[in-house]
Amino acid sequence: MKANELNILALAYLGDSIYEIYVRKFLIEKGIVKVKELQAEAIKYVSAKGQAYYLKEWMEKNLLTEEELAIVSRARNHKGSRHPKNTDILTYKHATALEALIGFWYLEKNFERLDKMIILILEEQVCTYMEKM
């Protein structure tokens, strides 16, 4: 079975884990080594609102291929109605779509694309954080 034919929530489940690994590695490479600090910093990167924001940015800037947009569409249109209490259903669906896309790239072994797109998020987060200081 091809990655684009898998259950979309399974792709998102995998993508969430992959994204978390990228964020943790990034934070450790920044020199953060205390677990409590790592947890506090990681939250800034893995929020549903943040993930939804980056997906929308990529779409507005036409950074996604037709195949990637199809994955996003499947994830956003999934019939599930459950979502965390701290976010609305639309934000949650967009965040799930980003995670599904990450899972898709990983299963397709498209590591160059995966690296490039996640680095866009991580670099922008650093710039945004620095601007607020």
N, C-alpha and C positions, 0 to 999 in steps of 0.2 A: 504494500500500500504506500502511495506517495504521501509526503507530508501535507500537501494541500488537500488531501482527501480525508485526513484524520479528523476526529472529533475536535471541534474548535476549542473547547474548554481544556482538552488534553494538551493542545498546543500552547494555550495560555499558561497552564500549570507548569509545563516544562520551561516556557519562556520566563516566567516569574523567577524560577530557580537560577536560570542562566544569568538573568539581569542582576540578581542579588550577588552572584559570584563576581561579576564585573565591578559592581559598586564596592564590594568588600575589598577586592584586590586594589582598586583605585585608591581607596582610603588608606590602606596599609602602605601603599607606595608613596602616599603623601606624608607618611611618617607618623600616622596615628596608630598607636599600638595598644592602648588600654581599651579593654573590651567595652567598658561603659561609654567611653568617648566614641568608639566605633559605632555602637548602637545609636547614639544620639545623632551622629553625623549621617548615618545610613538612612535614617528616617527622612531627611531632607531630599533624598534621591528617589526613594521608592514609594512616595505617596501617589494615590490614585489621581489626585489633581495634577501633580507634576507629570505623570505619565500621559494623561489625557492631553495636557498642554503640548507636549512634544510631538505626539501623534498629529495633532491638529496643525502644528507648525510645519511638519514634514509634508502634510497634504496641501497646505496653502502654498508652499514653496515648490510643489510638484516634484518632490524628491523620491516618490514611490513609483514603482513600475505597475503595470496593469495587473500582473500576477499578485503583487504585494497588496494592491488596493482590493483585490478580490478576497484575500485573507482578512483584511480589515473589515470589509463589508460583511463577511460571514460572521465575524466576531461581534460586530456592533448589532447585527440583526438577530443574534441568538435569542431565543424566546425566554431565557431565564429571567426571573424577576427578583432574585435575591441580590442584595448588595449590602456592603457595610453600612452601619448606622451613620458614620461620619461623612458620607458622600451621597450624592444623588445618583439615580440609576443611569443617566446619560454619561456622567463622568466615569462611573464604574465601567460602563460598556466600552468607552474609549480606552481606558486603561487596560482592560482585558484585551482589546484589539492590539494594542502595542505589545503586550506580553505574547499574544498568539503569533505576531509577526516575528518576534525574537525566537520563539520556539520553532517556527517555520524555517528561518535562516539556519538555525542550529541543525535541525534534522536534515536539511538539504545540504549540509556541510558548506554553506556559503559563509565561511568565517571572515572573509575579507569584507563583505557587506555588513555582517554582524558587528565586527570591530568598528567599522567606519561610522555606523549609525549610533552605536552606543557611545562612542567617543564624542560625537556631536552633543549628546545629552550631558555627559560628564564635563566637557569643556564649558558648555554654556552655564551649567550649574555653578562652576567655579567663578566664572565672570560675574554672574548675577550676585553671588555671595560677596565677592570682593567689592562690587559697587555699593552694597548696603553698608559696608564698614566705614 
